[in-house]
Amino acid sequence: FDIHNFLFDILRFKTGAIQIRKFEFVTTQVHSSMVYGYTVGGWRAMKFSQARQGRTFVIRLEDGDILHEEIERFAREQSIKAAALIAVGGADTGSKLIVGPEEGRSKPVSPMEHMLENVYEIAGTGTLFPDEKGNPVLHMHIACGRKELTVTGCVRNGVKVWHIMEVILFELIDSTGVRVFEAQTGFNMLRP
């Protein structure tokens, strides 16, 4: 029985008719553990790996700290290879967010930047995985609010802490996740 080439039929009911579709199970070797996926009618499905929760850190960032720089420095100092994070606090005037591509499906992707023109309250969540050289790389999106204004984006271009930012970092151990450069998008994308 070879699971790598296992084909199976699934019955689907659609408007009273039975449709039979073929699904192929595919496995890919990554850093001595398995990443599982399958193809469905030419579409590639979810890729994933499994990790366990390690240490939990409660972090206070100070006024003027640059969010991604401080978290990546902390990860190096504490030998954290992978993590999930949540953050609350304030972002200062001049903080920069990546707020999407200029055009949805254009290649290469041309990101748009938004600079905060005042102090904003923030709530965010993100992940930390190493790049191909083993350096920790934070990918975090935050929602920034001030009165009735809200903007959401990625912190990669430099979010500066206003007075205080609280971060809870949940270490992921036995993770095979790595950020790998993908020429199609021009980004370092997570490979579980």
C-alpha positions as CSV (number, residue, x, y, z in Angstrom):
1,F,0.0,0.0,0.0
2,D,1.7,3.2,-1.2
3,I,0.0,6.2,0.4
4,H,2.0,8.6,-1.7
5,N,0.1,7.5,-4.8
6,F,-3.1,6.5,-3.2
7,L,-6.1,7.5,-5.3
8,F,-9.6,7.4,-3.9
9,D,-13.1,8.3,-5.1
10,I,-15.4,10.6,-3.2
11,L,-19.1,10.8,-3.9
12,R,-20.6,14.3,-4.0
13,F,-24.3,15.0,-4.2
14,K,-25.2,18.1,-6.3
15,T,-28.7,18.8,-7.3
16,G,-29.7,15.2,-6.8
17,A,-26.9,13.8,-9.1
18,I,-23.9,11.9,-7.9
19,Q,-20.6,13.2,-9.1
20,I,-17.4,11.2,-8.7
21,R,-14.2,13.1,-8.4
22,K,-10.6,11.7,-8.2
23,F,-8.4,13.0,-5.4
24,E,-4.7,12.4,-5.2
25,F,-2.9,12.3,-1.9
26,V,0.5,14.0,-2.0
27,T,3.2,14.1,0.7
28,T,6.3,16.3,0.7
29,Q,9.4,15.8,2.8
30,V,10.4,19.0,4.8
31,H,13.1,19.0,7.5
32,S,12.6,15.4,8.5
33,S,8.9,15.7,9.2
34,M,5.9,15.5,6.8
35,V,3.9,18.3,5.2
36,Y,0.6,16.9,3.9
37,G,-1.5,18.2,1.1
38,Y,-3.6,17.0,-1.8
39,T,-4.8,18.2,-5.1
40,V,-8.4,18.6,-6.1
41,G,-9.2,19.0,-9.7
42,G,-5.9,20.9,-10.3
43,W,-6.2,23.1,-7.2
44,R,-3.7,22.6,-4.5
45,A,-5.1,22.2,-1.0
46,M,-3.9,23.3,2.4
47,K,-0.3,22.5,3.4
48,F,0.3,22.0,7.1
49,S,2.7,20.6,9.7
50,Q,2.3,20.0,13.4
51,A,4.1,21.7,16.3
52,R,3.8,21.7,20.1
53,Q,3.5,24.7,22.4
54,G,6.6,25.6,24.3
55,R,7.3,28.6,26.5
56,T,5.0,31.5,26.9
57,F,6.5,35.0,27.2
58,V,4.9,38.2,28.4
59,I,6.7,41.1,26.7
60,R,6.4,44.9,27.3
61,L,7.8,47.0,24.5
62,E,8.7,50.6,25.3
63,D,8.1,54.0,23.8
64,G,9.9,54.3,20.5
65,D,10.6,50.6,20.0
66,I,10.1,49.3,16.5
67,L,7.8,46.3,16.9
68,H,9.2,43.8,14.4
69,E,12.8,44.6,15.2
70,E,12.3,44.1,18.9
71,I,10.4,40.8,18.6
72,E,13.0,39.4,16.2
73,R,15.8,40.4,18.5
74,F,14.0,38.9,21.4
75,A,13.5,35.6,19.5
76,R,17.2,35.4,18.7
77,E,18.2,36.1,22.3
78,Q,15.8,33.5,23.6
79,S,16.5,30.9,20.9
80,I,12.9,31.0,19.7
81,K,12.6,29.5,16.2
82,A,8.8,29.7,15.8
83,A,5.9,31.4,17.6
84,A,2.4,32.8,17.5
85,L,1.9,36.3,18.9
86,I,-0.8,38.7,20.0
87,A,-0.2,42.4,20.7
88,V,-2.2,45.3,22.2
89,G,-1.0,48.9,22.8
90,G,-0.3,52.1,21.0
91,A,1.3,52.9,17.6
92,D,3.0,56.3,17.3
93,T,2.8,58.9,14.6
94,G,5.0,58.0,11.6
95,S,4.4,54.2,12.0
96,K,4.3,52.5,8.6
97,L,1.9,49.7,7.6
98,I,1.7,47.7,4.4
99,V,-1.9,47.9,3.5
100,G,-2.3,45.6,0.5
101,P,-1.1,45.4,-3.1
102,E,-1.8,48.2,-5.5
103,E,-3.5,45.8,-7.8
104,G,-5.0,42.5,-6.6
105,R,-3.4,39.9,-8.9
106,S,-0.6,41.8,-10.6
107,K,2.9,40.3,-10.8
108,P,5.1,41.3,-9.3
109,V,3.2,42.4,-6.3
110,S,3.5,46.1,-5.6
111,P,2.7,46.8,-1.9
112,M,1.1,50.0,-0.7
113,E,2.4,51.7,2.4
114,H,0.3,53.8,4.8
115,M,1.9,56.1,7.4
116,L,0.0,56.9,10.6
117,E,-0.5,60.6,11.0
118,N,-1.3,60.4,14.6
119,V,-1.3,58.0,17.6
120,Y,-3.5,54.9,17.3
121,E,-4.7,52.1,19.6
122,I,-3.7,48.7,18.1
123,A,-4.6,45.1,18.4
124,G,-2.7,42.5,16.4
125,T,-1.8,38.9,15.8
126,G,1.0,37.3,13.9
127,T,3.5,34.5,13.5
128,L,7.3,34.1,13.7
129,F,9.2,31.6,11.6
130,P,12.8,31.5,10.4
131,D,13.9,32.4,6.9
132,E,16.1,30.1,4.9
133,K,19.2,31.4,6.8
134,G,17.6,30.7,10.2
135,N,16.8,34.3,11.0
136,P,13.5,34.9,12.8
137,V,11.0,36.8,10.7
138,L,7.8,38.3,12.2
139,H,4.7,38.4,10.1
140,M,2.1,40.4,12.0
141,H,-1.0,42.3,11.0
142,I,-2.5,45.0,13.3
143,A,-5.7,46.9,13.3
144,C,-5.1,50.5,14.3
145,G,-8.0,52.7,15.5
146,R,-8.4,56.4,16.4
147,K,-11.9,57.7,16.9
148,E,-14.0,56.4,14.0
149,L,-10.9,55.8,11.8
150,T,-9.4,52.3,11.4
151,V,-6.6,51.0,9.2
152,T,-5.3,47.4,9.1
153,G,-2.0,46.3,7.8
154,C,1.3,44.4,8.1
155,V,3.9,45.8,10.6
156,R,7.0,44.9,8.4
157,N,7.8,48.5,7.3
158,G,8.1,49.8,10.9
159,V,5.5,50.3,13.6
160,K,6.8,52.5,16.4
161,V,5.5,51.9,19.9
162,W,3.6,54.8,21.6
163,H,4.3,54.6,25.3
164,I,3.7,50.8,25.7
165,M,2.8,47.7,23.7
166,E,2.1,44.4,25.4
167,V,2.9,41.2,23.5
168,I,2.2,37.6,24.4
169,L,4.5,35.2,22.5
170,F,3.6,31.5,22.4
171,E,6.6,29.5,21.4
172,L,6.1,26.7,18.9
173,I,8.5,23.8,19.3
174,D,9.2,20.9,16.9
175,S,8.0,23.2,14.1
176,T,9.2,22.6,10.5
177,G,7.9,26.0,9.4
178,V,10.3,28.2,7.4
179,R,9.8,31.3,5.3
180,V,11.0,30.6,1.7
181,F,11.4,33.1,-1.1
182,E,8.8,32.6,-3.8
183,A,9.7,34.4,-7.1
184,Q,6.0,34.5,-8.2
185,T,5.0,36.9,-5.5
186,G,8.4,38.3,-4.5
187,F,7.7,37.4,-0.8
188,N,9.2,35.1,1.7
189,M,6.2,32.7,2.2
190,L,5.6,30.2,4.9
191,R,6.3,26.6,4.0
192,P,4.9,24.6,6.9
